[in-house]
């Protein structure tokens, strides 16, 4: 009976490991080239742009998962007056998030004031919740990096929520 229990545990462990390796969605950080989705391994296409080997400038990256769809944003702006406000948009979404003031690394709540979104023409001006984590503040080059998540309610229907997850920004100038 003891051997059977060990055997069953071993089968369960191996099955769990194999199931966890299943790739369900595009990842721009998996180290694998995905033809049709990426131009090179983990860059281009749906991922951040590939860096030119002769270019010493840092790559500016803005990614977010909006309503379950991974998006990259080339149209973005970060201002610091004294609050950090990140604006980003594409054809279907326009978002402003107020990260508050302060120059310390770590997590903080996203401020309600000056935070809003419009998704497919529908305004979502009520920030329900949001968190930002500053991972790097480069005052010399005036660049900010970090991660965020937030949720907005629609102005037209309180049951309509806009969820932005896995938001990441790297080397965004201010």
Beta strands, then each sheet from edge to edge (+ up, - down):
strand 1: 61-66
strand 2: 69-72
strand 3: 75-80
strand 4: 84-89
strand 5: 93-100
strand 6: 106-109
strand 7: 111-119
strand 8: 122-124
strand 9: 126-138
strand 10: 143-153
strand 11: 161-173
sheet 1: 2+ 1- 11+ 10- 9+ 6-
sheet 2: 3+ 4- 5+ 7- 8+
end
